[in-house]
């Protein structure tokens, strides 16, 4: 049974930092890409960052580039998102996702976590 469990969300002031984690289980990690998406109220779910499990190749949305860093810990089966210089517009529910393709499209991901709320106060 595939499980993705996010943690690390919370309330932070603008300019601050947070680290999200996603604990993954129940699938062959080396065959998957892992991604973070986010969804703000009234908006569509949007791509944040992706990493390939095997080679650690990464990609970021322009809005978070140079502020956010995605990484994976193969031994612990976790994917993390380090978020620096947070802005009010980063406020959203953040979701971890796993899928067979290295993609920015949410439709390419088969497995999703329950989400964790990130709120940035200005």
C-alpha positions as CSV (number, residue, x, y, z in Angstrom):
1,X,0.0,0.0,0.0
2,X,1.5,3.3,-1.1
3,X,1.7,5.9,1.6
4,X,2.9,9.5,1.5
5,X,2.8,11.4,4.8
6,X,3.8,15.1,4.9
7,X,4.9,17.0,7.9
8,X,6.5,20.3,8.8
9,X,3.9,22.9,7.8
10,X,2.9,25.8,10.0
11,X,2.7,29.5,10.5
12,X,5.8,31.7,9.7
13,X,6.5,35.3,9.2
14,X,7.4,36.6,5.8
15,X,11.1,36.2,5.2
16,X,11.2,33.1,7.4
17,X,11.9,29.5,6.6
18,X,10.2,26.1,6.9
19,X,11.2,22.6,6.0
20,X,8.6,20.1,4.8
21,X,9.1,16.4,4.8
22,X,7.4,13.5,3.1
23,X,7.8,10.0,4.3
24,X,7.2,7.5,1.5
25,X,6.4,3.8,1.7
26,X,4.9,0.9,-0.3
27,X,6.5,1.3,-3.7
28,X,9.8,0.9,-5.6
29,X,11.4,4.3,-5.1
30,X,14.0,4.0,-7.7
31,X,11.3,4.0,-10.4
32,X,9.6,7.1,-9.3
33,X,9.9,10.9,-9.4
34,X,8.8,12.8,-6.3
35,X,7.3,16.2,-6.4
36,X,5.8,18.9,-4.3
37,X,2.7,20.8,-5.4
38,X,0.7,23.4,-3.6
39,X,-2.9,24.7,-3.7
40,X,-4.1,28.0,-2.4
41,X,-7.8,28.7,-1.7
42,X,-9.7,29.2,-4.9
43,X,-6.7,28.3,-7.1
44,X,-5.7,25.3,-9.0
45,X,-3.0,22.9,-7.7
46,X,0.4,24.1,-9.0
47,X,3.8,22.6,-9.4
48,X,6.5,23.6,-6.9
49,X,9.5,21.2,-7.4
50,X,10.3,17.7,-8.5
51,X,13.2,15.3,-8.0
52,X,14.1,12.0,-9.6
53,X,14.6,9.3,-7.0
54,X,17.4,7.6,-8.9
55,X,19.6,10.5,-10.0
56,X,18.4,13.4,-7.9
57,X,17.7,15.6,-10.9
58,X,15.6,18.6,-9.9
59,X,13.4,21.2,-11.4
60,X,11.5,24.2,-9.8
61,X,8.7,26.5,-10.6
62,X,10.0,30.0,-11.5
63,X,8.2,31.4,-8.5
64,X,10.2,29.4,-6.0
65,X,13.6,29.0,-7.8
66,X,16.5,30.1,-5.7
67,X,14.3,30.1,-2.5
68,X,13.2,26.5,-2.3
69,X,15.3,23.3,-2.3
70,X,14.0,19.8,-2.9
71,X,16.1,16.8,-1.7
72,X,15.7,13.1,-1.0
73,X,17.1,10.8,1.6
74,X,17.3,7.3,0.0
75,X,18.1,5.5,3.3
76,X,15.1,7.1,5.0
77,X,12.7,7.1,2.1
78,X,11.9,10.7,2.6
79,X,11.7,13.8,0.4
80,X,12.1,17.2,1.8
81,X,11.4,20.8,0.7
82,X,13.4,23.5,2.3
83,X,11.7,26.8,1.9
84,X,13.6,30.1,2.5
85,X,12.6,33.7,2.1
86,X,9.0,32.8,2.4
87,X,6.4,35.3,1.0
88,X,2.7,35.7,1.7
89,X,2.0,34.3,-1.7
90,X,3.6,31.0,-0.7
91,X,0.6,30.4,1.6
92,X,-1.1,27.2,0.5
93,X,-1.6,23.5,1.3
94,X,1.5,21.7,0.2
95,X,1.2,18.2,-1.2
96,X,3.8,15.5,-1.8
97,X,3.3,13.3,-4.8
98,X,4.9,10.3,-6.5
99,X,4.7,9.2,-10.1
100,X,6.6,7.3,-12.8
101,X,7.4,10.4,-14.9
102,X,9.5,13.4,-14.2
103,X,6.8,16.0,-14.8
104,X,5.4,19.3,-13.7
105,X,1.8,18.2,-14.4
106,X,-0.2,17.0,-11.4
107,X,-2.1,14.6,-13.7
108,X,1.1,12.5,-14.1
109,X,1.3,11.7,-10.4
110,X,-0.5,8.6,-9.1
111,X,0.0,8.9,-5.4
112,X,-0.6,11.9,-3.1
113,X,-0.2,12.8,0.5
114,X,-2.9,14.4,2.6
115,X,-1.2,17.8,2.5
116,X,0.2,20.2,5.1
117,X,-0.8,23.8,5.6
118,X,1.8,26.5,5.2
119,X,0.8,30.0,6.2
120,X,3.1,33.0,5.7
121,X,2.1,36.2,7.5
122,X,3.1,39.5,6.0
